[in-house]
Amino acid sequence: MEDVLRPALVFGGTVAVTLLAGWLIDRALHAATARHPENQLPELLRRCQLPLQLLLGSAALRATYDLAELNLDQDRAIKSILAMLTIAAAAWLVIRAAGAVAENTLASYAARTDDMARVRQFRTQLGMLRRVVTTVLAVVAAAVAILLVFPGLRAVGASLLASAGVIGIIAGVAAQSMLGNLFAGLQVAFGDSVRIGDTVVVDGEWGVVEEISLAFLTVRIWDDRRLTMPVSYFNSKPYENWSRGGTEITGTAFFHLDYATPVPEMRAALQEFLLGRKEWDGRSWSLVVTDTTPTTIVVRAAMSTRDADDAWTLRCAVREEMISWLRTHHPYALPRVPTAPAVLAPEQRAAAQPDGHATAS
């Protein structure tokens, strides 16, 4: 009876104490959030409850295992498994805590400044640091677990360290592309060439930078497709960054029209239309003839906006409005097939009649 009761009491009591300790820590964090709601760090740290419970439980079971006096043939293997769980849980806890601190720091920084470009830059750098820290902690935890749990491998580890120079050269040559992307990712994150939230044009695709990892960068295209590219691309090839230096952008709309188009009236109609649009930020606008062809003129309408989204919306709206205005007031200004009967302007038709009266064409 004692062979069953003693392990049950030891392990049951250990698990109960660790669960109680985890619950008390969670309640304390919740109370801290209630007392100081402006500080979100305690609430974010509550996400660490699961790895914390695992760490406390595995460490406590490892410490009290001998008190259970199981005397099993697998005692050493069970202790090794508990030790590995403790190390893994500790690494998981540190990663979760680092993520909570990073998120709280970003939120505090965003609340103190109105410069969204700086906020995006800081967010990009924090995200890259989190990935680096996660990778390093995972590697270190795995190495520590192997060396502590399996003492026989320490001699092998010493031998590997002695030949680390040769192995490093071989690994560097074999993983040249991967290391290139890794350093390119760090350069992008801390060089401020592109940030999360920036509007970019890559390979003819327009979208917003959604994620930057150690090796890849993801762009969310306007139609919700994701374009994933190696980070090294942004250090070796040209691309458009519409958010660099500010989010303001000037949108354009081009029209191929007849030579008889009343450009001054069209310019006045565009100005009247822009005054009623919330997408136009009021900085600048223009309507000019930018080119001519044997049959048409090219008219460009330009209008400033706050960001790329407003630019796209306003460009589409200007096209629809100007085409509708031309069809209603000046249909002769629209491009025609040269062999079709010409539609004269009203003043031209009046001048063509000897008695001064226009006739229907």
C-alpha positions as CSV (number, residue, x, y, z in Angstrom):
1,M,0.0,0.0,0.0
2,E,2.8,2.4,0.9
3,D,4.4,1.8,-2.6
4,V,1.3,3.4,-4.1
5,L,0.3,5.9,-1.5
6,R,3.7,7.6,-1.1
7,P,4.2,8.4,-4.9
8,A,0.6,9.5,-5.1
9,L,1.0,11.9,-2.2
10,V,4.4,13.2,-3.4
11,F,3.4,13.7,-7.1
12,G,-0.2,14.8,-6.3
13,G,1.0,17.3,-3.7
14,T,3.7,18.6,-6.0
15,V,1.3,19.2,-8.9
16,A,-1.3,20.8,-6.6
17,V,1.3,23.2,-5.1
18,T,2.6,24.2,-8.6
19,L,-1.0,24.8,-9.9
20,L,-1.7,26.9,-6.9
21,A,1.5,28.9,-7.4
22,G,0.7,29.5,-11.0
23,W,-2.9,30.6,-10.2
24,L,-1.7,33.0,-7.5
25,I,0.8,34.5,-9.9
26,D,-1.9,34.9,-12.6
27,R,-4.2,36.6,-10.0
28,A,-1.5,38.9,-8.9
29,L,-0.9,40.0,-12.6
30,H,-4.6,40.5,-13.0
31,A,-4.8,42.7,-9.9
32,A,-1.8,44.7,-11.1
33,T,-3.6,45.4,-14.3
34,A,-6.8,46.5,-12.5
35,R,-4.8,48.9,-10.3
36,H,-2.8,50.4,-13.2
37,P,-4.8,49.9,-16.4
38,E,-2.5,52.3,-18.3
39,N,0.3,49.7,-18.0
40,Q,-0.6,46.6,-20.1
41,L,2.5,44.7,-19.3
42,P,1.0,42.6,-16.5
43,E,-1.9,41.6,-18.7
44,L,0.4,40.7,-21.5
45,L,2.5,38.6,-19.1
46,R,-0.6,36.5,-18.3
47,R,0.1,34.8,-21.6
48,C,3.1,33.2,-19.9
49,Q,0.9,31.1,-17.6
50,L,1.1,27.9,-19.6
51,P,4.9,27.8,-19.9
52,L,5.2,29.0,-16.3
53,Q,3.0,26.1,-15.1
54,L,5.0,23.6,-17.2
55,L,8.3,25.0,-15.8
56,L,7.1,24.9,-12.2
57,G,5.6,21.5,-12.6
58,S,8.5,19.8,-14.3
59,A,11.1,21.4,-12.0
60,A,9.1,20.5,-8.9
61,L,8.6,16.9,-10.1
62,R,12.3,16.6,-10.9
63,A,13.2,17.9,-7.4
64,T,10.8,15.6,-5.5
65,Y,11.2,12.5,-7.6
66,D,13.5,10.8,-5.2
67,L,11.1,11.4,-2.3
68,A,8.6,9.1,-4.1
69,E,11.0,6.2,-3.8
70,L,9.7,4.4,-6.9
71,N,12.9,2.5,-7.5
72,L,12.1,1.8,-11.2
73,D,14.5,0.7,-13.8
74,Q,13.5,3.8,-15.8
75,D,14.3,6.3,-13.0
76,R,17.2,7.8,-14.9
77,A,15.3,8.1,-18.1
78,I,12.3,9.7,-16.3
79,K,14.6,12.2,-14.6
80,S,16.2,13.0,-18.0
81,I,12.8,13.7,-19.5
82,L,11.8,15.9,-16.6
83,A,15.1,17.8,-16.9
84,M,14.5,18.3,-20.7
85,L,11.0,19.5,-20.1
86,T,12.3,22.0,-17.5
87,I,14.8,23.4,-19.9
88,A,12.3,23.6,-22.8
89,A,9.7,25.3,-20.5
90,A,12.3,27.8,-19.3
91,A,13.1,28.7,-22.9
92,W,9.4,28.9,-23.8
93,L,8.8,31.2,-20.8
94,V,11.6,33.6,-21.7
95,I,10.4,33.8,-25.3
96,R,6.8,34.5,-24.2
97,A,8.0,37.1,-21.7
98,A,10.2,38.8,-24.2
99,G,7.3,38.9,-26.7
100,A,5.1,40.5,-24.0
101,V,7.7,43.1,-23.1
102,A,8.3,43.9,-26.9
103,E,4.5,44.3,-27.5
104,N,4.1,46.6,-24.5
105,T,7.2,48.6,-25.5
106,L,5.8,49.1,-29.0
107,A,2.3,50.1,-27.7
108,S,3.9,52.7,-25.3
109,Y,6.1,54.1,-28.1
110,A,3.1,54.4,-30.4
111,A,1.1,56.2,-27.8
112,R,3.9,58.8,-27.3
113,T,4.4,59.8,-30.9
114,D,2.3,60.7,-34.0
115,D,5.1,59.7,-36.5
116,M,3.7,56.5,-37.9
117,A,6.8,56.0,-40.0
118,R,8.9,55.8,-36.8
119,V,6.4,53.5,-35.3
120,R,6.6,51.1,-38.3
121,Q,10.3,51.2,-38.2
122,F,10.4,50.4,-34.5
123,R,7.9,47.6,-35.0
124,T,10.0,46.1,-37.8
125,Q,13.1,46.2,-35.6
126,L,11.4,44.7,-32.6
127,G,10.0,41.9,-34.8
128,M,13.4,41.1,-36.1
129,L,14.9,41.1,-32.6
130,R,12.2,38.8,-31.4
131,R,13.0,36.3,-34.1
132,V,16.7,36.5,-33.4
133,V,16.2,36.0,-29.7
134,T,13.8,33.1,-30.3
135,T,16.2,31.3,-32.6
136,V,19.2,31.8,-30.2
137,L,17.2,30.7,-27.2
138,A,16.0,27.6,-29.0
139,V,19.5,26.6,-30.0
140,V,20.9,27.3,-26.6
141,A,18.1,25.4,-24.8
142,A,18.6,22.4,-27.1
143,A,22.4,22.4,-26.6
144,V,22.1,22.8,-22.8
145,A,19.5,20.0,-22.6
146,I,21.7,17.6,-24.6
147,L,24.8,18.4,-22.6
148,L,23.2,18.2,-19.2
149,V,20.9,15.3,-19.8
150,F,23.4,13.2,-21.7
151,P,26.8,13.7,-20.0
152,G,28.5,11.3,-22.4
153,L,28.0,13.8,-25.2
154,R,30.2,16.4,-23.5
155,A,33.3,14.9,-24.8
156,V,31.8,14.9,-28.3
157,G,30.9,18.6,-27.8
158,A,34.4,19.4,-26.8
159,S,35.7,17.7,-30.0
160,L,33.2,19.6,-32.1
161,L,34.3,22.9,-30.5
162,A,38.0,22.1,-31.3
163,S,37.1,21.7,-35.0
164,A,34.6,24.6,-35.1
165,G,36.8,26.6,-37.4
166,V,36.8,23.9,-40.2
167,I,33.1,23.2,-39.6
168,G,32.3,26.9,-39.7
169,I,34.0,27.3,-43.1
170,I,32.2,24.3,-44.5
171,A,28.9,25.4,-43.1
172,G,29.4,29.0,-44.4
173,V,30.0,27.7,-48.0
174,A,27.1,25.3,-47.9
175,A,24.7,27.8,-46.4
176,Q,25.8,30.9,-48.2
177,S,22.4,31.7,-49.6
178,M,20.7,31.2,-46.2
179,L,23.3,33.3,-44.4
180,G,23.0,36.0,-47.1
181,N,19.2,36.2,-46.5
182,L,19.8,36.3,-42.7
183,F,22.2,39.3,-42.9
184,A,20.0,40.9,-45.5
185,G,17.1,40.6,-43.1
186,L,19.0,42.3,-40.3
187,Q,20.2,45.0,-42.8
188,V,16.6,45.6,-43.9
189,A,15.3,45.8,-40.3
190,F,17.9,48.2,-39.0
191,G,18.8,50.0,-42.3
192,D,15.3,51.5,-42.5
193,S,15.0,50.8,-46.3
194,V,11.6,49.0,-45.9
195,R,9.3,48.6,-42.9
196,I,6.2,46.7,-41.9
197,G,3.2,48.7,-43.1
198,D,5.1,50.3,-46.0
199,T,3.4,50.5,-49.4
200,V,5.7,49.1,-52.1
201,V,5.6,48.1,-55.7
202,V,7.6,44.9,-56.4
203,D,7.8,43.2,-59.8
204,G,4.8,45.3,-60.9
205,E,2.7,44.3,-57.9
206,W,1.4,46.9,-55.6
207,G,0.9,46.0,-51.9
208,V,1.7,46.6,-48.2
209,V,4.6,44.9,-46.4
210,E,2.9,42.5,-44.0
211,E,5.8,40.6,-42.4
212,I,9.6,40.6,-42.4
213,S,11.3,37.4,-41.2
214,L,15.0,36.4,-41.0
215,A,14.9,35.1,-44.6
216,F,11.6,36.2,-46.3
217,L,9.5,39.3,-46.7
218,T,5.7,39.0,-47.3
219,V,3.8,41.7,-49.3
220,R,0.0,41.7,-49.1
221,I,-1.2,42.7,-52.5
222,W,-4.3,44.8,-53.0
223,D,-6.4,41.8,-53.9
224,D,-5.4,40.0,-50.7
225,R,-2.8,37.7,-52.4
226,R,0.5,37.3,-50.6
227,L,3.8,37.8,-52.4
228,T,6.6,36.2,-50.6
229,M,10.2,37.1,-51.6
230,P,13.7,36.6,-50.2
231,V,14.8,39.5,-48.1
232,S,18.0,39.7,-50.2
233,Y,15.9,40.9,-53.1
234,F,15.4,44.2,-51.4
235,N,19.1,44.8,-51.1
236,S,20.0,43.8,-54.7
237,K,17.2,45.1,-56.9
238,P,15.3,48.3,-57.2
239,Y,11.7,48.6,-56.0
240,E,9.3,51.4,-55.2
241,N,8.6,52.4,-51.6
242,W,5.7,54.8,-51.6
243,S,5.9,55.3,-47.8
244,R,9.5,56.4,-47.7
245,G,9.7,59.9,-46.4
246,G,5.9,60.1,-45.7
247,T,2.7,58.4,-46.8
248,E,1.5,61.3,-49.0
249,I,1.4,60.5,-52.7
250,T,0.2,62.2,-55.9
251,G,-2.2,60.1,-58.0
252,T,-2.6,60.5,-61.7
253,A,-5.3,59.7,-64.3
254,F,-4.6,59.9,-68.1
255,F,-7.2,60.6,-70.8
256,H,-6.8,60.2,-74.6
257,L,-9.1,62.9,-76.0
258,D,-9.9,64.7,-79.3
259,Y,-8.1,67.9,-80.3
260,A,-11.3,69.8,-79.8
261,T,-11.4,69.1,-76.1
262,P,-12.1,72.3,-74.0
263,V,-9.1,71.8,-71.6
264,P,-9.8,75.0,-69.5
265,E,-13.4,73.9,-68.9
266,M,-12.3,70.3,-68.0
267,R,-9.7,71.8,-65.6
268,A,-12.5,73.8,-63.8
269,A,-14.7,70.7,-63.7
270,L,-11.9,68.7,-62.1
271,Q,-11.3,71.4,-59.5
272,E,-15.0,71.5,-58.6
273,F,-15.0,67.7,-58.3
274,L,-11.9,67.5,-56.0
275,L,-13.3,70.1,-53.6
276,G,-16.1,67.6,-52.7
277,R,-13.9,64.6,-52.3
278,K,-12.5,63.6,-48.8
279,E,-9.6,61.6,-50.4
280,W,-8.0,64.8,-51.8
281,D,-5.8,66.3,-49.1
282,G,-5.8,69.8,-50.6
283,R,-2.1,70.1,-51.2
284,S,-2.0,70.2,-55.0
285,W,-3.8,69.3,-58.2
286,S,-3.4,70.0,-61.9
287,L,-4.8,69.1,-65.4
288,V,-2.4,69.6,-68.3
289,V,-1.9,68.2,-71.8
290,T,1.2,66.0,-71.6
291,D,1.4,64.6,-75.1
292,T,-0.1,64.5,-78.6
293,T,-0.7,61.7,-81.1
294,P,-1.8,62.0,-84.8
295,T,-5.4,61.6,-83.6
296,T,-5.6,62.5,-79.9
297,I,-4.2,64.5,-77.1
298,V,-3.1,63.1,-73.8
299,V,-4.5,64.9,-70.8
300,R,-3.1,64.2,-67.3
301,A,-5.0,64.9,-64.1
302,A,-2.9,64.9,-60.9
303,M,-4.2,65.2,-57.4
304,S,-2.4,64.8,-54.0
305,T,-3.7,62.4,-51.4
306,R,-2.8,61.3,-47.8
307,D,-1.8,57.7,-48.7
308,A,-1.8,55.1,-51.4
309,D,-5.3,53.8,-50.6
310,D,-6.8,57.3,-51.0
311,A,-4.8,57.8,-54.2
312,W,-6.2,54.6,-55.8
313,T,-9.8,55.6,-54.8
314,L,-9.5,59.1,-56.1
315,R,-7.9,58.1,-59.4
316,C,-10.8,55.8,-60.1
317,A,-13.3,58.4,-59.1
318,V,-11.7,61.1,-61.2
319,R,-11.7,58.8,-64.3
320,E,-15.4,58.1,-63.8
321,E,-16.4,61.7,-63.2
322,M,-14.4,63.2,-66.1
323,I,-15.6,60.6,-68.6
324,S,-19.2,61.2,-67.5
325,W,-18.8,65.0,-67.6
326,L,-17.3,64.8,-71.1
327,R,-20.1,62.5,-72.4
328,T,-22.8,64.9,-70.9
329,H,-21.3,68.3,-71.8
330,H,-18.8,67.7,-74.6
331,P,-19.3,64.4,-76.3
332,Y,-17.2,65.6,-79.3
333,A,-14.2,65.6,-77.0
334,L,-14.1,61.8,-76.7
335,P,-11.8,59.9,-79.1
336,R,-13.5,58.7,-82.3
337,V,-12.8,56.4,-85.2
338,P,-11.3,58.7,-87.9
339,T,-13.6,57.3,-90.6
340,A,-16.8,58.0,-88.7
341,P,-18.9,61.2,-89.3
342,A,-17.5,64.0,-87.2
343,V,-19.6,65.5,-84.4
344,L,-18.9,69.2,-84.5
345,A,-18.8,71.4,-81.4
346,P,-21.9,73.7,-81.0
347,E,-20.0,76.8,-82.0
348,Q,-18.5,75.1,-85.0
349,R,-22.0,73.9,-86.1
350,A,-23.4,77.4,-85.7
351,A,-20.6,78.9,-87.7
352,A,-21.1,76.3,-90.5
353,Q,-24.7,77.5,-91.2
354,P,-25.1,80.5,-93.4
355,D,-28.1,81.7,-91.5
356,G,-26.5,81.1,-88.1
357,H,-28.9,78.3,-87.2
358,A,-27.4,74.9,-86.2
359,T,-28.8,71.7,-87.6
360,A,-28.8,68.3,-86.2
361,S,-25.9,66.2,-87.3
